[in-house]
Amino acid sequence: AEANIGVSLQHYNELIEAAVKAAWNLPAKWTLKGQMPFGSIETPADPKAFIETDARFKTFG
């Protein structure tokens, strides 16, 4: 943010994996996980609400 650069982590979905591999000529054995495009910050990010850790995770045993 200090350098006016922002990023956005985008996870890939299996529905587009074949098309992305074909478009970029990627090896079939590669598995797409996500991309992180970055660039100038055009608008500030909206505030993000967080859920308490105890409400998001359960441990057993």
C-alpha positions in Angstrom: 0.0 0.0 0.0 2.9 2.4 0.8 4.1 2.0 -2.8 0.5 2.2 -4.2 0.6 -1.5 -5.3 -2.1 -3.9 -4.4 -2.7 -7.6 -5.0 -5.6 -10.0 -5.1 -5.3 -13.8 -4.6 -7.6 -15.6 -7.0 -8.1 -19.4 -6.5 -8.6 -21.4 -9.7 -11.6 -23.6 -10.3 -11.4 -27.0 -12.0 -14.0 -25.8 -14.5 -11.4 -23.5 -16.2 -8.2 -25.5 -15.7 -8.2 -27.1 -19.2 -8.9 -23.8 -20.9 -6.1 -22.0 -19.0 -3.6 -24.8 -19.7 -4.5 -24.7 -23.4 -4.2 -20.9 -23.6 -0.8 -20.8 -21.9 0.5 -24.1 -23.3 1.0 -25.5 -19.8 2.1 -29.1 -19.2 -0.9 -31.5 -18.5 0.7 -32.7 -15.3 0.7 -29.2 -13.8 -2.1 -28.4 -11.3 -3.4 -24.9 -11.2 -4.0 -23.5 -7.7 -4.3 -19.7 -8.1 -3.0 -16.5 -9.4 -2.0 -13.2 -7.7 -2.4 -10.3 -10.1 -0.9 -7.1 -8.9 -0.9 -3.4 -10.0 -1.8 0.1 -8.9 -4.5 0.7 -6.3 -7.4 2.3 -8.2 -9.8 2.3 -5.3 -9.3 1.5 -1.6 -10.3 -1.9 -0.4 -13.6 -2.2 1.4 -13.4 -3.0 5.2 -13.2 -6.8 5.8 -15.3 -8.5 8.5 -13.6 -11.3 10.3 -15.1 -14.3 12.0 -13.6 -15.3 15.3 -11.2 -18.2 15.1 -13.3 -20.3 17.5 -16.3 -20.0 15.2 -14.3 -20.9 12.1 -12.3 -23.9 13.3 -13.1 -27.1 15.2 -10.6 -29.4 16.7 -11.3 -32.9 18.0 -9.2 -35.3 20.1 
